[in-house]
Amino acid sequence: MTFQIETVLGALSCLVAILVAARPPCANADTVDDALCPATAIRVSPGESIQRAAFRAGPGGTICIEAGLHRLQQIAPLAGQTFLGEPGSVLNGAQIVGPFERRGTVWSASVTLPRWTATGTCRAGALCSPLPWLFLDGEPLRRVGSRDGLGPGRFWFELMSSRLVIADDPTGRTVEASTLATAFQSRSPDVRIRGLVIEKYSSPPQIGAIRGDQAVGWRVERTEIRFNMGLGVSVGTDGVVRESVIHHNGQLGGAAHGLRVRFENNRIFENNTAAFDPGWEAGGLKITESRGVTVRGNHVYRNDGPGIWCDIDCRDAVIEDNTVEFNRGAGIFYEISFDALVRRNTLRFNGVNNAPWYWDADIQVAASQGVEVADNDIAVRPGGRAIMLIDQGRRKEDGSLYRTTGNRVHGNRIVFTGSGDAGGVTDTDRLSPNGSIIEAGANSFEANTYTAPLDAPPGFVWGRDALTFAAFQSLGQERKGRLTFGVVPP
């Protein structure tokens, strides 16, 4: 599989963010304060053990990780510890593979790797799980299921003989296989990680290469998290991920659960490179079972799955001031959850996976209640959906139904660049308790503006029926809304 790397590896470069005037600094950028490593810090040079340094520093201590490649480091932080990376410091969870032997038109090498249980659901025809992951001169290779599938940029793991087989000539090149599951993991509270690159860890699906979701108060700042097998970074209660670059991870870029979590001013892009099924769980950022979460100022784009996804009993969430674009799934997805404010976001051309029915909208509220969607700017791809309220009669564990009620959509500016839809829809049985929940559940669209091409008026839906804008208004929606036609930029 060929990956388009959208960040320059190194200390001084930063991807120009599309449509974002104020962007977060790159990990290891020269904006990191040179005084971050105090004189009292325990310094670690490449080849030395970061874990031993953490033991020496003790609870509350600071560990300064010097510039260079720190291979096969796995750290269990102590309470209150701070890990600071100098510009150019890289933690790499992969081992060097070789020597290789030529066998006809391919090369193979014996390798000992951890055996992981397959987890999750892959897209049809994909080998997303279990491991390994292989890299050639830093570029990931795509795994195939048999020798017949080999070709440039591909590898096959011969399970019975534990041999890696590649079609590219490895002579004079570096071949790496992900080995360690996590870079940082412990239950210790108040850990801070700043200024590092974390790459090529064999993190299983739903487990972060930085795994702080089992603890309280982890902070990950100005760190680049890339090319990890499953999940990039996870935090729990009072966790913060800010000003970081999270990309090309196998399943998800980031994840969180708990109270008062914050994701702020990050770039999250090109995640789910292993082709997990987004309907199972994959994409940019996913938050579950949380209260008081804030997702603010992030640029989330080109993820294979939803961009920002809050699922399963999220409450009191604020999702604001983000730029979310070109994700294959929904842009912002709020699912079986409660009480959120989704405001001042810029969304463009999400749902490029062309999901059926009304799924994968730029903003999608499904089986949730008390969500306010306001003051967002949305450019809808041709054939896409702008803002959708969706109810399918989803059941809770106690047998009752989630209810799509009390959702207010107002003051948004929507530009359709071709055909497209907006509104609220259900596919429940008419006799179901949720049979008329969209119409009777105090949901509303009001004072939104829509612009569409002259030859492609948008469609609207309220309940089950596809409607014109005038018919939508006749049902009590968009009485102060406005639909205009004209030339729409592509």
The 8 nearest C-alpha neighbors of each residue, nearest first, counted from 0:
[[1, 141, 140, 152, 2, 153, 139, 142],
 [2, 0, 3, 152, 140, 139, 141, 138],
 [1, 3, 4, 0, 139, 138, 247, 272],
 [2, 4, 5, 1, 269, 6, 247, 138],
 [5, 3, 6, 2, 7, 247, 269, 246],
 [6, 4, 3, 14, 7, 268, 269, 246],
 [5, 7, 14, 4, 8, 13, 12, 244],
 [8, 6, 12, 9, 13, 5, 14, 4],
 [7, 9, 6, 10, 12, 11, 13, 4],
 [10, 8, 11, 7, 87, 12, 27, 28],
 [9, 11, 27, 28, 87, 86, 12, 29],
 [10, 12, 28, 9, 29, 13, 27, 25],
 [13, 11, 7, 10, 9, 14, 28, 25],
 [12, 14, 25, 6, 15, 7, 11, 24],
 [15, 13, 6, 16, 5, 12, 7, 25],
 [14, 16, 13, 17, 22, 19, 6, 5],
 [17, 15, 19, 14, 18, 22, 298, 20],
 [16, 18, 19, 15, 20, 298, 322, 14],
 [17, 19, 16, 20, 322, 345, 15, 298],
 [20, 18, 16, 17, 21, 22, 322, 298],
 [19, 21, 22, 18, 16, 17, 15, 23],
 [22, 20, 19, 23, 16, 296, 264, 18],
 [21, 23, 19, 20, 24, 16, 264, 298],
 [24, 22, 242, 264, 265, 25, 21, 243],
 [25, 23, 242, 22, 26, 28, 221, 30],
 [26, 24, 28, 13, 27, 221, 23, 244],
 [25, 27, 222, 221, 223, 28, 194, 243],
 [26, 28, 86, 10, 194, 87, 25, 195],
 [29, 27, 10, 11, 25, 30, 26, 31],
 [28, 30, 31, 11, 27, 10, 86, 32],
 [29, 31, 28, 32, 24, 27, 25, 33],
 [32, 30, 29, 28, 33, 27, 194, 35],
 [31, 33, 34, 35, 30, 29, 36, 85],
 [34, 32, 35, 31, 36, 85, 29, 30],
 [33, 35, 32, 36, 37, 31, 38, 85],
 [34, 36, 33, 32, 37, 83, 31, 85],
 [37, 35, 34, 63, 40, 38, 83, 33],
 [38, 36, 39, 40, 35, 34, 61, 63],
 [37, 39, 40, 36, 41, 34, 42, 35],
 [38, 40, 37, 41, 61, 36, 60, 62],
 [41, 39, 61, 62, 37, 38, 63, 42],
 [42, 40, 62, 63, 52, 56, 61, 39],
 [41, 43, 63, 62, 64, 40, 44, 65],
 [44, 42, 64, 65, 47, 63, 49, 41],
 [43, 45, 65, 47, 46, 64, 42, 66],
 [46, 44, 69, 47, 68, 67, 43, 65],
 [45, 47, 44, 69, 48, 70, 68, 43],
 [48, 46, 45, 44, 43, 49, 69, 51],
 [49, 47, 50, 51, 52, 46, 72, 43],
 [50, 48, 52, 51, 53, 43, 47, 74],
 [49, 51, 53, 74, 52, 48, 54, 75],
 [52, 50, 54, 48, 53, 49, 55, 47],
 [51, 53, 55, 49, 50, 54, 56, 41],
 [52, 54, 50, 56, 51, 55, 49, 57],
 [55, 53, 51, 57, 52, 56, 50, 77],
 [56, 54, 52, 53, 57, 51, 41, 60],
 [55, 57, 60, 53, 54, 52, 41, 61],
 [56, 58, 54, 60, 55, 53, 59, 77],
 [59, 57, 78, 77, 60, 79, 80, 56],
 [58, 60, 79, 80, 78, 57, 61, 81],
 [61, 59, 56, 80, 57, 58, 81, 62],
 [60, 62, 81, 40, 80, 82, 41, 56],
 [61, 63, 41, 82, 40, 42, 81, 83],
 [62, 64, 42, 83, 36, 41, 40, 84],
 [65, 63, 84, 43, 83, 42, 85, 62],
 [64, 66, 85, 44, 43, 88, 63, 84],
 [67, 65, 88, 87, 85, 86, 64, 68],
 [66, 68, 88, 87, 45, 89, 65, 69],
 [67, 69, 89, 45, 70, 88, 90, 91],
 [70, 68, 90, 45, 89, 91, 46, 67],
 [69, 71, 91, 72, 90, 68, 92, 93],
 [72, 70, 92, 91, 93, 73, 179, 69],
 [71, 73, 70, 182, 74, 69, 90, 92],
 [74, 72, 182, 183, 181, 71, 75, 50],
 [73, 75, 183, 50, 182, 76, 72, 184],
 [74, 76, 185, 184, 183, 77, 50, 73],
 [77, 75, 74, 185, 80, 187, 78, 53],
 [78, 76, 58, 187, 80, 79, 75, 57],
 [77, 79, 187, 58, 188, 80, 59, 189],
 [80, 78, 59, 189, 190, 58, 188, 77],
 [79, 81, 59, 60, 190, 78, 61, 77],
 [80, 82, 191, 61, 190, 192, 62, 83],
 [83, 81, 192, 62, 61, 63, 191, 193],
 [84, 82, 63, 193, 194, 64, 192, 62],
 [85, 83, 194, 64, 195, 88, 63, 193],
 [84, 86, 65, 66, 88, 87, 64, 194],
 [87, 85, 27, 88, 10, 66, 84, 28],
 [86, 88, 66, 10, 67, 27, 85, 89],
 [87, 89, 66, 67, 84, 85, 195, 86],
 [90, 88, 196, 68, 69, 195, 67, 91],
 [91, 89, 69, 197, 70, 196, 198, 68],
 [90, 92, 70, 198, 93, 199, 71, 69],
 [93, 91, 200, 71, 199, 179, 177, 178],
 [94, 92, 177, 176, 178, 175, 91, 199],
 [93, 95, 175, 176, 178, 96, 177, 92],
 [94, 96, 175, 174, 176, 97, 93, 173],
 [97, 95, 175, 174, 94, 176, 98, 110],
 [98, 96, 99, 108, 95, 109, 174, 110],
 [97, 99, 108, 96, 100, 109, 107, 169],
 [100, 98, 108, 97, 107, 106, 101, 169],
 [101, 99, 106, 107, 102, 108, 98, 105],
 [100, 102, 106, 105, 103, 107, 99, 104],
 [103, 101, 105, 106, 104, 100, 107, 164],
 [102, 104, 105, 101, 106, 100, 166, 107],
 [103, 105, 102, 166, 106, 101, 167, 168],
 [106, 104, 166, 102, 103, 165, 101, 164],
 [107, 105, 101, 100, 165, 164, 102, 99],
 [106, 108, 164, 99, 100, 163, 162, 165],
 [109, 107, 99, 162, 163, 97, 98, 110],
 [108, 110, 162, 161, 163, 107, 111, 97],
 [111, 109, 162, 161, 112, 108, 96, 163],
 [110, 112, 161, 113, 109, 162, 178, 114],
 [111, 113, 178, 110, 114, 131, 176, 161],
 [114, 112, 115, 178, 111, 179, 130, 131],
 [113, 115, 112, 116, 130, 129, 131, 111],
 [116, 114, 129, 113, 117, 130, 203, 128],
 [115, 117, 129, 118, 114, 128, 130, 203],
 [116, 118, 129, 128, 115, 119, 130, 127],
 [119, 117, 116, 128, 204, 129, 120, 203],
 [118, 120, 121, 279, 117, 204, 275, 128],
 [119, 121, 276, 275, 279, 122, 118, 127],
 [122, 120, 275, 276, 127, 125, 274, 123],
 [121, 123, 276, 275, 125, 274, 124, 120],
 [122, 124, 125, 121, 276, 126, 274, 120],
 [123, 125, 122, 126, 121, 274, 127, 144],
 [126, 124, 122, 123, 127, 121, 274, 275],
 [127, 125, 128, 121, 142, 124, 143, 273],
 [126, 128, 273, 121, 274, 275, 125, 129],
 [129, 127, 117, 130, 126, 118, 119, 121],
 [128, 130, 117, 115, 116, 127, 131, 118],
 [131, 129, 128, 132, 115, 201, 114, 228],
 [130, 132, 177, 133, 176, 129, 201, 112],
 [131, 133, 177, 176, 130, 228, 134, 201],
 [132, 134, 176, 140, 175, 139, 131, 177],
 [135, 133, 139, 175, 138, 137, 140, 174],
 [134, 136, 174, 138, 137, 173, 139, 175],
 [137, 135, 173, 138, 172, 174, 134, 175],
 [136, 138, 135, 134, 139, 173, 175, 174],
 [137, 139, 134, 135, 136, 140, 2, 1],
 [140, 138, 134, 133, 135, 137, 141, 132],
 [139, 141, 152, 153, 134, 133, 0, 154],
 [142, 140, 153, 0, 154, 152, 143, 139],
 [141, 143, 154, 153, 155, 140, 126, 144],
 [144, 142, 155, 148, 145, 154, 141, 153],
 [143, 145, 155, 148, 142, 146, 126, 156],
 [146, 144, 147, 148, 143, 155, 149, 157],
 [145, 147, 148, 149, 155, 144, 143, 164],
 [148, 146, 145, 149, 144, 143, 150, 155],
 [147, 149, 146, 145, 143, 150, 144, 153],
 [150, 148, 146, 147, 153, 154, 166, 143],
 [149, 151, 166, 153, 152, 148, 167, 165],
 [152, 150, 153, 167, 166, 149, 165, 154],
 [151, 153, 140, 0, 150, 141, 167, 154],
 [154, 152, 141, 140, 150, 151, 149, 142],
 [155, 153, 165, 142, 164, 143, 149, 141],
 [154, 156, 164, 143, 142, 163, 157, 145],
 [157, 155, 163, 158, 162, 164, 154, 161],
 [158, 156, 162, 161, 160, 159, 155, 163],
 [157, 159, 161, 160, 156, 162, 163, 155],
 [160, 158, 161, 157, 162, 156, 163, 109],
 [159, 161, 162, 158, 157, 109, 156, 163],
 [162, 160, 158, 157, 159, 110, 109, 111],
 [163, 161, 109, 157, 108, 160, 110, 156],
 [162, 164, 156, 107, 108, 155, 157, 109],
 [163, 165, 107, 155, 154, 106, 156, 162],
 [166, 164, 154, 106, 167, 105, 107, 153],
 [165, 167, 105, 150, 151, 149, 106, 168],
 [168, 166, 151, 165, 169, 152, 105, 106],
 [167, 169, 170, 166, 106, 105, 165, 172],
 [170, 168, 172, 167, 171, 173, 174, 99],
 [171, 169, 172, 168, 99, 173, 167, 98],
 [172, 170, 169, 173, 168, 174, 136, 135],
 [171, 173, 169, 170, 136, 174, 135, 168],
 [174, 172, 136, 135, 175, 171, 169, 95],
 [173, 175, 135, 96, 134, 95, 136, 172],
 [176, 174, 95, 134, 94, 96, 133, 93],
 [175, 177, 133, 93, 94, 132, 178, 134],
 [178, 176, 93, 201, 200, 132, 199, 92],
 [177, 179, 93, 201, 92, 176, 112, 94],
 [180, 178, 92, 200, 201, 181, 177, 71],
 [179, 181, 202, 201, 200, 208, 178, 203],
 [182, 180, 208, 183, 202, 179, 200, 209],
 [181, 183, 73, 208, 209, 74, 72, 184],
 [184, 182, 74, 209, 181, 75, 210, 73],
 [185, 183, 210, 75, 211, 209, 74, 181],
 [186, 184, 75, 187, 76, 211, 183, 213],
 [185, 187, 214, 213, 188, 184, 211, 215],
 [186, 188, 78, 185, 77, 214, 76, 189],
 [189, 187, 215, 78, 214, 216, 190, 79],
 [190, 188, 216, 79, 217, 78, 215, 191],
 [189, 191, 217, 79, 80, 188, 81, 218],
 [190, 192, 81, 218, 217, 219, 82, 80],
 [193, 191, 219, 82, 81, 83, 218, 220],
 [194, 192, 220, 83, 221, 222, 195, 219],
 [193, 195, 84, 222, 221, 27, 26, 83],
 [196, 194, 84, 222, 88, 193, 89, 197],
 [195, 197, 89, 223, 222, 224, 90, 198],
 [198, 196, 224, 90, 89, 223, 91, 195],
 [197, 199, 225, 91, 226, 200, 227, 224],
 [198, 200, 227, 226, 92, 177, 93, 91],
 [201, 199, 92, 227, 177, 202, 180, 179],
 [200, 202, 180, 228, 177, 179, 178, 227],
 [201, 203, 180, 229, 228, 208, 200, 181],
 [204, 202, 229, 206, 201, 205, 228, 180],
 [203, 205, 229, 206, 230, 250, 202, 118],
 [206, 204, 230, 203, 229, 207, 251, 250],
 [207, 205, 203, 230, 204, 202, 210, 229],
 [206, 208, 232, 230, 210, 209, 231, 233],
 [207, 209, 181, 202, 231, 182, 232, 210],
 [210, 208, 232, 207, 183, 182, 181, 211],
 [211, 209, 207, 184, 233, 212, 208, 183],
 [210, 212, 234, 213, 233, 214, 217, 184],
 [211, 213, 234, 235, 233, 214, 210, 255],
 [214, 212, 186, 211, 235, 185, 215, 210],
 [213, 215, 186, 188, 212, 211, 187, 235],
 [216, 214, 188, 236, 235, 237, 217, 189],
 [215, 217, 189, 237, 238, 188, 236, 218],
 [216, 218, 190, 238, 189, 191, 211, 215],
 [219, 217, 239, 191, 238, 240, 192, 190],
 [220, 218, 240, 192, 193, 191, 239, 241],
 [219, 221, 193, 241, 222, 242, 243, 240],
 [222, 220, 243, 26, 242, 194, 193, 25],
 [221, 223, 26, 243, 194, 195, 220, 193],
 [222, 224, 244, 196, 26, 243, 245, 197],
 [225, 223, 245, 197, 196, 198, 231, 244],
 [224, 226, 198, 246, 247, 248, 227, 245],
 [227, 225, 248, 199, 247, 198, 228, 249],
 [228, 226, 199, 248, 200, 225, 198, 229],
 [227, 229, 249, 201, 202, 248, 200, 203],
 [230, 228, 204, 250, 249, 203, 202, 227],
 [231, 229, 207, 251, 206, 250, 205, 204],
 [230, 232, 252, 207, 208, 253, 248, 224],
 [233, 231, 207, 209, 253, 208, 230, 210],
 [232, 234, 254, 210, 207, 255, 212, 211],
 [235, 233, 212, 211, 255, 238, 217, 210],
 [234, 236, 212, 256, 257, 238, 255, 215],
 [235, 237, 257, 258, 215, 238, 260, 259],
 [238, 236, 216, 259, 260, 215, 258, 235],
 [237, 239, 216, 217, 260, 234, 235, 236],
 [240, 238, 218, 261, 262, 260, 219, 241],
 [241, 239, 219, 262, 220, 218, 261, 263],
 [240, 242, 263, 220, 243, 264, 265, 262],
 [243, 241, 265, 221, 264, 23, 220, 24],
 [242, 244, 221, 265, 222, 241, 223, 220],
 [243, 245, 223, 266, 265, 267, 224, 222],
 [246, 244, 224, 267, 252, 223, 225, 266],
 [245, 247, 268, 225, 269, 270, 248, 267],
 [246, 248, 270, 269, 226, 225, 272, 249],
 [249, 247, 226, 227, 270, 225, 246, 250],
 [248, 250, 273, 271, 228, 229, 272, 227],
 [249, 251, 271, 229, 281, 230, 248, 275],
 [252, 250, 230, 282, 281, 283, 270, 271],
 [251, 253, 231, 283, 270, 245, 284, 230],
 [254, 252, 284, 232, 231, 251, 233, 285],
 [255, 253, 233, 285, 286, 284, 232, 234],
 [256, 254, 286, 234, 233, 235, 287, 212],
 [255, 257, 289, 287, 235, 288, 286, 236],
 [256, 258, 236, 289, 235, 288, 290, 260],
 [257, 259, 236, 290, 289, 260, 291, 237],
 [260, 258, 291, 292, 237, 236, 290, 261],
 [259, 261, 292, 238, 237, 258, 236, 239],
 [262, 260, 293, 239, 292, 294, 263, 240],
 [263, 261, 294, 240, 241, 239, 295, 293],
 [264, 262, 241, 295, 296, 265, 297, 294],
 [263, 265, 297, 296, 242, 23, 241, 295],
 [266, 264, 242, 297, 243, 241, 263, 244],
 [265, 267, 298, 244, 297, 299, 245, 243],
 [268, 266, 299, 245, 246, 244, 283, 265],
 [267, 269, 300, 246, 302, 301, 270, 299],
 [270, 268, 302, 247, 301, 246, 271, 303],
 [269, 271, 247, 248, 302, 272, 246, 252],
 [272, 270, 250, 249, 273, 303, 282, 274],
 [271, 273, 249, 274, 270, 247, 248, 250],
 [272, 274, 249, 127, 271, 275, 250, 126],
 [275, 273, 272, 271, 127, 122, 121, 125],
 [274, 276, 121, 122, 127, 273, 120, 277],
 [275, 277, 122, 121, 278, 279, 120, 274],
 [278, 276, 281, 280, 304, 279, 275, 282],
 [279, 277, 276, 280, 281, 304, 120, 275],
 [278, 280, 277, 276, 120, 119, 281, 275],
 [281, 279, 277, 278, 276, 282, 275, 250],
 [280, 282, 277, 250, 251, 304, 271, 275],
 [283, 281, 304, 251, 303, 305, 302, 271],
 [282, 284, 306, 252, 302, 251, 270, 267],
 [285, 283, 253, 307, 254, 252, 308, 306],
 [286, 284, 308, 254, 309, 307, 253, 287],
 [287, 285, 309, 255, 254, 256, 310, 308],
 [286, 288, 310, 256, 311, 289, 309, 313],
 [289, 287, 312, 313, 256, 311, 257, 286],
 [288, 290, 257, 313, 256, 258, 287, 314],
 [289, 291, 314, 258, 292, 315, 313, 259],
 [290, 292, 259, 315, 316, 258, 314, 293],
 [293, 291, 260, 316, 259, 290, 261, 317],
 [294, 292, 261, 317, 316, 318, 295, 260],
 [295, 293, 318, 262, 261, 263, 317, 319],
 [294, 296, 263, 319, 320, 297, 321, 318],
 [295, 297, 321, 264, 320, 263, 319, 298],
 [298, 296, 264, 265, 321, 295, 266, 263],
 [297, 299, 322, 266, 321, 323, 267, 265],
 [300, 298, 267, 323, 268, 306, 266, 297],
 [299, 301, 324, 268, 326, 325, 302, 323],
 [300, 302, 326, 325, 269, 268, 303, 324],
 [301, 303, 269, 326, 270, 282, 268, 283],
 [304, 302, 327, 282, 271, 326, 270, 301],
 [303, 305, 282, 328, 277, 327, 281, 302],
 [306, 304, 328, 329, 282, 330, 307, 308],
 [305, 307, 283, 330, 326, 299, 331, 282],
 [308, 306, 331, 284, 305, 332, 283, 285],
 [309, 307, 332, 285, 331, 333, 284, 305],
 [310, 308, 286, 333, 285, 287, 334, 313],
 [309, 311, 334, 287, 335, 333, 313, 286],
 [312, 310, 335, 287, 288, 336, 313, 334],
 [313, 311, 336, 288, 314, 335, 310, 289],
 [312, 314, 289, 336, 288, 290, 311, 287],
 [315, 313, 290, 337, 338, 316, 289, 312],
 [314, 316, 291, 338, 339, 290, 317, 337],
 [315, 317, 339, 292, 291, 314, 293, 340],
 [316, 318, 293, 340, 339, 341, 319, 294],
 [319, 317, 294, 341, 295, 293, 340, 316],
 [318, 320, 342, 295, 343, 344, 321, 341],
 [319, 321, 344, 296, 343, 295, 322, 342],
 [322, 320, 296, 297, 344, 319, 295, 298],
 [321, 323, 345, 298, 346, 344, 299, 297],
 [324, 322, 299, 346, 300, 330, 298, 321],
 [325, 323, 347, 300, 346, 349, 326, 348],
 [324, 326, 349, 301, 348, 300, 327, 347],
 [327, 325, 301, 302, 349, 300, 328, 324],
 [326, 328, 351, 352, 350, 303, 304, 349],
 [329, 327, 305, 304, 350, 359, 326, 352],
 [330, 328, 359, 305, 360, 350, 361, 331],
 [329, 331, 361, 306, 349, 305, 362, 323],
 [332, 330, 362, 307, 329, 308, 306, 363],
 [333, 331, 308, 363, 329, 364, 362, 307],
 [332, 334, 364, 309, 308, 310, 365, 363],
 [333, 335, 310, 365, 336, 367, 366, 364],
 [336, 334, 366, 367, 311, 310, 312, 365],
 [335, 337, 312, 367, 313, 334, 311, 314],
 [336, 338, 314, 368, 367, 369, 313, 339],
 [339, 337, 369, 315, 370, 314, 368, 316],
 [340, 338, 316, 370, 315, 317, 371, 337],
 [339, 341, 317, 371, 370, 342, 318, 372],
 [342, 340, 372, 318, 319, 371, 317, 373],
 [341, 343, 373, 319, 374, 344, 375, 372],
 [344, 342, 375, 320, 374, 319, 345, 373],
 [343, 345, 320, 321, 375, 342, 319, 322],
 [344, 346, 322, 376, 377, 375, 321, 323],
 [347, 345, 377, 323, 324, 322, 376, 378],
 [348, 346, 324, 378, 377, 349, 379, 325],
 [347, 349, 380, 325, 379, 324, 378, 350],
 [350, 348, 325, 326, 330, 361, 324, 351],
 [351, 349, 328, 359, 327, 329, 352, 353],
 [350, 352, 327, 353, 349, 326, 325, 328],
 [351, 353, 327, 350, 354, 328, 359, 326],
 [354, 352, 351, 350, 355, 383, 359, 327],
 [353, 355, 352, 358, 359, 356, 350, 357],
 [356, 354, 358, 357, 353, 359, 352, 383],
 [355, 357, 358, 354, 359, 353, 424, 384],
 [358, 356, 355, 384, 359, 360, 387, 354],
 [357, 359, 356, 360, 354, 355, 329, 363],
 [360, 358, 329, 350, 328, 354, 361, 357],
 [361, 359, 384, 329, 362, 363, 385, 358],
 [360, 362, 330, 385, 349, 329, 386, 331],
 [363, 361, 386, 331, 360, 330, 332, 385],
 [362, 364, 332, 387, 360, 386, 331, 388],
 [365, 363, 333, 388, 332, 334, 389, 387],
 [364, 366, 389, 334, 367, 390, 388, 333],
 [367, 365, 403, 335, 390, 401, 402, 334],
 [368, 366, 336, 335, 403, 365, 337, 334],
 [369, 367, 404, 337, 403, 405, 370, 406],
 [368, 370, 338, 405, 406, 337, 339, 371],
 [369, 371, 339, 406, 338, 368, 340, 407],
 [370, 372, 407, 340, 406, 408, 341, 373],
 [373, 371, 408, 341, 342, 407, 340, 409],
 [372, 374, 342, 409, 410, 411, 375, 408],
 [373, 375, 411, 343, 410, 342, 376, 412],
 [374, 376, 343, 411, 344, 342, 373, 345],
 [377, 375, 345, 412, 413, 411, 346, 344],
 [376, 378, 346, 413, 347, 345, 379, 414],
 [379, 377, 347, 414, 415, 413, 348, 346],
 [380, 378, 415, 348, 383, 385, 416, 347],
 [379, 381, 348, 383, 416, 382, 378, 417],
 [382, 380, 417, 418, 383, 416, 419, 379],
 [381, 383, 419, 418, 380, 417, 384, 420],
 [384, 382, 419, 380, 381, 379, 360, 420],
 [385, 383, 360, 420, 419, 421, 386, 361],
 [384, 386, 361, 421, 360, 379, 420, 362],
 [387, 385, 362, 421, 363, 360, 361, 384],
 [388, 386, 363, 422, 423, 421, 389, 364],
 [387, 389, 423, 364, 365, 363, 424, 422],
 [390, 388, 365, 424, 423, 425, 387, 364],
 [389, 391, 425, 366, 365, 392, 403, 424],
 [392, 390, 427, 393, 426, 425, 389, 366],
 [391, 393, 390, 427, 400, 433, 394, 401],
 [394, 392, 391, 401, 400, 366, 395, 390],
 [395, 393, 400, 399, 398, 401, 392, 396],
 [394, 396, 398, 397, 399, 400, 401, 393],
 [395, 397, 398, 394, 399, 400, 393, 401],
 [398, 396, 395, 399, 394, 400, 401, 393],
 [397, 399, 395, 396, 394, 400, 393, 401],
 [400, 398, 395, 394, 397, 401, 396, 393],
 [401, 399, 394, 393, 395, 392, 402, 398],
 [400, 402, 366, 393, 394, 395, 335, 392],
 [401, 403, 366, 404, 400, 367, 368, 433],
 [402, 404, 366, 367, 368, 390, 436, 437],
 [405, 403, 440, 368, 406, 402, 442, 441],
 [404, 406, 441, 369, 442, 368, 440, 407],
 [405, 407, 370, 442, 369, 404, 368, 371],
 [408, 406, 371, 443, 442, 372, 444, 409],
 [409, 407, 372, 444, 373, 371, 443, 445],
 [410, 408, 445, 373, 447, 446, 411, 444],
 [409, 411, 447, 374, 446, 373, 412, 445],
 [410, 412, 374, 447, 375, 373, 409, 376],
 [413, 411, 376, 448, 447, 375, 377, 449],
 [412, 414, 377, 449, 378, 376, 448, 411],
 [415, 413, 450, 378, 449, 451, 379, 377],
 [414, 416, 451, 379, 417, 378, 450, 419],
 [417, 415, 381, 380, 487, 379, 489, 414],
 [418, 416, 381, 415, 455, 419, 382, 452],
 [417, 419, 382, 455, 381, 457, 456, 415],
 [420, 418, 382, 383, 457, 384, 458, 381],
 [419, 421, 458, 384, 459, 457, 385, 383],
 [420, 422, 459, 386, 385, 387, 384, 460],
 [423, 421, 460, 387, 459, 461, 388, 386],
 [424, 422, 388, 461, 387, 460, 389, 462],
 [423, 425, 462, 389, 461, 463, 460, 388],
 [426, 424, 390, 462, 427, 391, 389, 463],
 [425, 427, 391, 428, 424, 390, 463, 434],
 [428, 426, 391, 434, 425, 392, 429, 431],
 [427, 429, 431, 430, 434, 426, 433, 432],
 [428, 430, 434, 431, 427, 435, 433, 432],
 [431, 429, 428, 434, 432, 433, 427, 435],
 [430, 432, 434, 433, 428, 429, 427, 392],
 [433, 431, 434, 430, 435, 436, 400, 392],
 [434, 432, 436, 431, 435, 392, 427, 402],
 [433, 435, 429, 431, 427, 432, 428, 430],
 [436, 434, 433, 438, 437, 439, 462, 429],
 [435, 437, 433, 440, 439, 438, 434, 403],
 [436, 438, 462, 440, 435, 439, 423, 442],
 [437, 439, 436, 435, 440, 462, 461, 442],
 [440, 438, 436, 437, 441, 435, 442, 404],
 [439, 441, 404, 436, 442, 437, 438, 405],
 [442, 440, 405, 404, 439, 443, 406, 438],
 [443, 441, 406, 405, 440, 404, 407, 437],
 [442, 444, 407, 408, 476, 445, 406, 441],
 [445, 443, 408, 476, 477, 409, 407, 446],
 [444, 446, 477, 409, 447, 480, 479, 476],
 [447, 445, 480, 479, 410, 409, 477, 448],
 [446, 448, 410, 411, 480, 409, 445, 412],
 [449, 447, 481, 412, 480, 482, 413, 411],
 [448, 450, 482, 413, 414, 481, 412, 483],
 [451, 449, 414, 483, 484, 482, 415, 413],
 [450, 452, 415, 484, 456, 414, 485, 416],
 [453, 451, 455, 485, 454, 484, 486, 487],
 [452, 454, 484, 485, 455, 451, 456, 486],
 [453, 455, 452, 456, 451, 417, 484, 418],
 [456, 454, 418, 452, 453, 417, 457, 451],
 [455, 457, 451, 454, 418, 458, 452, 453],
 [458, 456, 419, 420, 418, 455, 459, 451],
 [457, 459, 420, 467, 466, 419, 456, 465],
 [460, 458, 466, 421, 420, 422, 465, 467],
 [459, 461, 465, 422, 466, 464, 423, 424],
 [462, 460, 423, 424, 422, 463, 464, 438],
 [461, 463, 424, 437, 425, 423, 438, 464],
 [464, 462, 424, 461, 425, 460, 465, 426],
 [463, 465, 460, 462, 461, 466, 424, 459],
 [464, 466, 460, 459, 458, 463, 467, 461],
 [467, 465, 459, 460, 470, 471, 458, 464],
 [466, 468, 470, 469, 458, 459, 471, 465],
 [467, 469, 471, 470, 472, 459, 466, 458],
 [468, 470, 472, 471, 467, 473, 466, 474],
 [469, 471, 473, 467, 472, 468, 466, 474],
 [472, 470, 468, 469, 474, 473, 476, 466],
 [473, 471, 476, 469, 475, 474, 470, 477],
 [472, 474, 470, 475, 471, 469, 476, 478],
 [475, 473, 472, 471, 476, 470, 461, 438],
 [474, 476, 472, 473, 478, 477, 471, 443],
 [475, 477, 472, 444, 478, 474, 471, 445],
 [478, 476, 480, 445, 479, 472, 444, 446],
 [477, 479, 480, 476, 472, 475, 445, 446],
 [480, 478, 446, 477, 445, 481, 447, 476],
 [479, 481, 446, 477, 447, 478, 448, 445],
 [480, 482, 448, 449, 483, 447, 479, 446],
 [481, 483, 449, 450, 448, 484, 480, 468],
 [484, 482, 450, 449, 451, 481, 485, 448],
 [483, 485, 451, 453, 452, 450, 482, 486],
 [486, 484, 452, 453, 487, 451, 483, 450],
 [485, 487, 452, 488, 453, 484, 451, 450],
 [486, 488, 452, 416, 485, 489, 451, 415],
 [487, 489, 486, 416, 414, 452, 415, 485],
 [488, 416, 487, 417, 380, 486, 381, 378]]
